[in-house]
């Protein structure tokens, strides 16, 4: 029998330094990778932590600005309401003037002149437009006696004047002076 001998080299403990070197290199490589990974993780953690703190501070600043803007808006709203109340009378007066300017005055005075009898005349005349479509008129009418006053009232009614009322009467040497209120509506 021919037996050939084959030499098998098992490196279990025959060369322990060679086995240890391989494992030390592999362990060092893994250690370096772990250190690099930890360094990168720590860098990202610090960066995002600082960024988060900056964003929280920015959110606090924005919340304060929003509160200040709300307070300022309330102050401006109160001032606008105050100005609105203060200027309401002036605006109404300006609107009244505009409305009076567009009023058909020639038609009004023509009707008033035709409606008054020959013995009657006006001593005063004032107007107000109390947010109505018509013109509120207050006038003092001088007439020789009561019958002329009644005739003037009837003719004013026929001429298109409404809500005619005698508010006050005074006797004077020239005759009867009556304070009359009435409404004249446009006939556009």
PyMOL commands that set and color helices and strands:
alter all, ss='L'
color gray80, all
select helices_A, chain A and resi 16-101+105-115+146-158
alter helices_A, ss='H'
color red, helices_A
select strands_A, chain A and resi 121-128+134-143+161-172+175-185
alter strands_A, ss='S'
color yellow, strands_A
deselect
rebuild
show_as cartoon
